[in-house]
Amino acid sequence: MLARDLGVSRGTVVEVYEQLIAEGYLTARQGSGTEVARSAVAPAQPRAEPTAEPTPRFDFHPGVPDPTSFPADQWVRALRRALRSVRPERLGYQDPRGTPELRFVLASYLARARGVATSPELVVTCSGFVRGLDLACHALRATGARRLGMENPTIPIHLEVVAAAGLEVVPLEVDEHGVRIEMVEASRADAVLVTPAHQFPLGSTLSPERRTALVEWATRTGGFVIEDDYDGEFRYDRQPVGAMQALAPEHEVYAGTASKSLAPGLRLGWLVLPDHLVDEVVAVMESFPGALDQLTLAAFLTSGGYDRQVRHARLVYRRRRDRLVAALLRRRLPVTGIAAGLHALVELPGGVAEEEVVARAAGHGLAIDGLGTFTAPGQRHAPALVVGYGRPPDHAFTTALARLGTVLRG
Ligand SMILES: Cc1ncc(COP(=O)(O)O)c(C=O)c1O
């Protein structure tokens, strides 16, 4: 009947039935006909995950750029350009270090924009800074490192990554000139992780004297510096200070990311390694960013789109920071740290409980972090908020600021 209805031969129908049975879509039992297999039922629509907390109206968590600022059209154009010229072998299994196209343009971009001393052979792409840190820690551990000095306060996930790689974390204090060198000297650490361009979350920059001292420590002791160049492209009051990597490329792992300049969801980052660590890093690599994403970023960099995006974002975030600082000053709340990045540290008056302000903010629909989120457990610190001003979209920024003002009024 089916053959007649469809106007095809009986043999075709029988063949299709046999194929569907073979693939498990139909079950056939002698004498009882053929049925749709139970397992062939379409999967139910996933139920919406119950969320523990209501979605905040305004998100002031630090370190995230405005998702509406992602240059989608230019990215699509870069993808098209990349696809038009893609070499067939790029769609096969890749060199774990990354596509040669991206490593080549990154090497020249980093030299030009951040003063990094490198060549494409020393560049390794990775899925964001966090994966780069993981790789660097595993590679350093494989070469005998056991202790890693880390700035305190810092971002908790980085502590977890370092510990998971089998390195002992030695907390290092930070002041307005960056990490304290006497603590590095006393740490007996094999390597240190620093954010010289813009300390996260205190917002200082590593002073020239301390940069020199840190490099001197590394060369004297055979130690390593992992430079998280987070925020390196986002300085507002002056030209960005170059990366410190060029001072001692043999003792530095330089790390950058597209998480701020483009979007964290891309999971695109890069390491610049000393020659002798490249093989060690490749040996511990398990996954890599996809070749098409890498080629798209390469095309985006080559076309000048990346530079334009950074310039534009710098302008937008600089204005936001200025507005935040002005609004807080009106409430006599000082913002500390240099004019850079996507977050600011706001000191709260003595006696004000940080957690209460954070809870009050949540009650007003604002997601915000206290400094305590980033401070080692049990460590005392002056009450402060770490205000990320990247996330709220432009059209909502005025309202978001007004809401923050209400929360801080108490
Ligand atoms: C201090 C610091 N470094 C780097 C990053 C970027 O990490 P990733 O590239 O994994 O997104 C972040 C993100 O918030 C950060 O806070």
The ligand as a Gaussian input file, in Angstrom:
#p B3LYP/6-31G(d) Opt

LIG

0 1
 C       42.452000      38.513000      36.259000
 C       41.859000      37.921000      35.023000
 N       42.664000      37.515000      34.054000
 C       42.186000      37.002000      32.886000
 C       40.840000      36.880000      32.682000
 C       40.357000      36.357000      31.363000
 O       40.127000      35.008000      31.454000
 P       39.633000      34.200000      30.173000
 O       40.490000      34.577000      29.024000
 O       39.784000      32.769000      30.570000
 O       38.210000      34.566000      29.929000
 C       39.948000      37.272000      33.677000
 C       38.499000      37.146000      33.453000
 O       37.674000      37.579000      34.203000
 C       40.473000      37.810000      34.890000
 O       39.664000      38.226000      35.871000

